Amino acid sequence: MKQVFSILFVCSGNTCRSPMAEALMKAELAARGLAGVRVASAGVSADGSSVTTRSALAALAELGVKARSRKSRPLAERDLAEADLVLTMTDLQKQRIALDYPWARAKTFVVPEFSGSRRAEISDPIGGADREYVRCALALRAEARKIVPKLGGILRKRRDAR
């Protein structure tokens, strides 16, 4: 099926939160049989040479999600242009995108803001104990489970508009 909707998760270094959010969203979409959604991630401060942390991969594995280590990806204008929805981990990341790319402001939200959860932001586990990564992954999975039904509605509207 043609990819009809694109989500970009954004964090700082693209080594923990946004790669975990990407993997968890892909798993949740697959579990619900929702096709046609492209999911990617990048970092506002990523250098392109770091890799997904071992602790992030272990946290995903603990939740039953397989993911591989990959190089971090710096946020690029093209990423934002191709995305239908940009989800940041913090308000500061959202503000940075709005400042650098004002045209992307309307489609950029902090993850909990878009999902409608009570959480303010997704805390960065970098440098923390493995349990901090698991806590972060659990929070991201909960957010993905709230976001997927919204995506289903968006995709239905797009299909009906054709």
C-alpha positions as CSV (number, residue, x, y, z in Angstrom):
1,M,0.0,0.0,0.0
2,K,1.2,3.5,-0.8
3,Q,2.4,5.4,2.2
4,V,-0.2,8.0,2.8
5,F,0.8,9.6,6.1
6,S,4.3,10.4,7.5
7,I,5.2,10.9,11.2
8,L,8.6,12.2,12.3
9,F,9.6,11.8,16.0
10,V,12.2,14.4,17.1
11,C,14.4,14.4,20.2
12,S,17.8,15.9,21.0
13,G,20.5,13.4,19.9
14,N,18.4,10.7,18.1
15,T,20.0,8.0,20.2
16,C,17.2,7.2,22.8
17,R,13.8,8.7,22.8
18,S,13.0,9.3,19.2
19,P,14.4,5.9,18.0
20,M,12.4,4.2,20.7
21,A,9.3,6.2,19.8
22,E,9.8,5.2,16.1
23,A,10.1,1.5,16.9
24,L,7.2,1.5,19.3
25,M,4.9,3.4,16.9
26,K,5.8,1.0,14.1
27,A,5.1,-2.0,16.4
28,E,1.7,-0.5,17.5
29,L,0.7,0.3,13.9
30,A,1.5,-3.3,12.9
31,A,-0.3,-4.7,15.9
32,R,-3.4,-2.8,14.9
33,G,-3.1,-3.5,11.2
34,L,-2.8,0.1,10.3
35,A,-0.9,0.4,7.0
36,G,0.2,3.4,5.0
37,V,2.0,5.2,7.7
38,R,5.7,6.1,7.4
39,V,7.5,6.6,10.7
40,A,11.0,8.1,11.1
41,S,13.0,9.9,13.7
42,A,15.7,12.6,13.9
43,G,17.4,14.8,16.5
44,V,17.7,18.6,16.7
45,S,21.3,18.2,18.1
46,A,22.2,14.8,16.4
47,D,25.7,14.7,14.9
48,G,25.1,11.8,12.6
49,S,27.9,9.7,14.1
50,S,26.3,8.5,17.4
51,V,24.3,5.3,17.5
52,T,21.2,4.1,19.3
53,T,22.2,3.4,22.9
54,R,22.4,-0.2,24.1
55,S,20.0,0.7,27.0
56,A,17.4,2.0,24.5
57,L,17.6,-1.2,22.5
58,A,17.4,-3.3,25.7
59,A,14.3,-1.4,26.9
60,L,12.6,-2.0,23.6
61,A,13.5,-5.7,23.8
62,E,12.1,-5.9,27.3
63,L,8.8,-4.6,25.8
64,G,9.0,-7.2,23.0
65,V,10.0,-4.8,20.2
66,K,12.9,-5.7,18.0
67,A,15.1,-2.8,16.8
68,R,18.7,-2.4,15.6
69,S,21.3,0.1,16.4
70,R,21.6,2.7,13.8
71,K,23.4,6.0,13.3
72,S,21.7,9.1,14.7
73,R,20.1,11.4,12.1
74,P,20.3,15.2,12.3
75,L,17.0,16.9,11.7
76,A,16.9,18.3,8.2
77,E,14.5,20.7,6.5
78,R,13.6,17.8,4.1
79,D,12.5,15.6,7.0
80,L,10.1,18.3,8.1
81,A,8.8,19.0,4.6
82,E,8.0,15.3,4.1
83,A,6.3,14.8,7.4
84,D,2.6,15.2,7.9
85,L,3.1,15.2,11.7
86,V,6.1,16.1,13.7
87,L,6.2,14.9,17.3
88,T,8.8,16.2,19.7
89,M,9.7,14.9,23.1
90,T,9.9,18.4,24.8
91,D,8.4,21.8,24.4
92,L,11.9,23.2,23.9
93,Q,12.4,21.0,20.8
94,K,9.0,22.1,19.5
95,Q,10.0,25.8,20.0
96,R,13.3,25.2,18.2
97,I,11.6,23.8,15.2
98,A,9.1,26.7,15.2
99,L,12.0,29.2,15.3
100,D,14.1,27.5,12.6
101,Y,11.2,26.3,10.4
102,P,8.2,28.5,11.1
103,W,6.3,26.9,8.2
104,A,6.3,23.6,10.1
105,R,4.8,25.1,13.3
106,A,1.2,24.0,12.5
107,K,2.1,20.3,12.2
108,T,4.5,20.2,15.2
109,F,3.4,19.0,18.7
110,V,5.0,17.6,21.8
111,V,4.1,13.9,21.9
112,P,1.7,14.2,25.0
113,E,0.2,17.4,23.6
114,F,-0.9,15.5,20.4
115,S,-1.9,12.3,22.3
116,G,-4.0,14.2,24.8
117,S,-2.2,12.6,27.8
118,R,-1.6,14.4,31.1
119,R,2.2,14.1,30.7
120,A,4.0,17.3,29.9
121,E,7.0,15.9,28.1
122,I,9.0,12.8,27.6
123,S,12.0,12.8,29.9
124,D,15.5,12.0,28.5
125,P,16.9,8.8,30.0
126,I,20.4,9.4,28.6
127,G,23.1,8.5,31.1
128,G,20.5,7.0,33.5
129,A,20.1,3.4,34.7
130,D,18.5,0.8,32.4
131,R,15.3,1.2,34.4
132,E,15.1,4.8,33.3
133,Y,15.1,3.7,29.7
134,V,12.4,1.1,30.4
135,R,10.3,3.8,32.1
136,C,10.8,6.0,29.0
137,A,9.9,3.2,26.6
138,L,6.7,2.4,28.7
139,A,5.7,6.1,28.5
140,L,6.3,6.2,24.8
141,R,4.3,3.0,24.3
142,A,1.4,4.5,26.2
143,E,1.6,7.6,24.0
144,A,1.7,5.5,20.8
145,R,-1.4,3.6,22.0
146,K,-3.2,6.9,22.3
147,I,-1.9,8.3,19.0
148,V,-2.7,5.3,16.7
149,P,-6.6,5.7,17.0
150,K,-6.2,9.3,16.0
151,L,-4.1,8.3,13.0
152,G,-6.9,5.8,12.0
153,G,-9.3,8.7,11.9
154,I,-6.9,10.9,9.9
155,L,-6.3,8.1,7.4
156,R,-10.1,7.5,7.0
157,K,-10.7,11.1,6.3
158,R,-7.9,11.2,3.7
159,R,-9.3,8.0,2.1
160,D,-12.8,9.4,2.0
161,A,-11.6,12.7,0.5
162,R,-10.2,10.9,-2.5
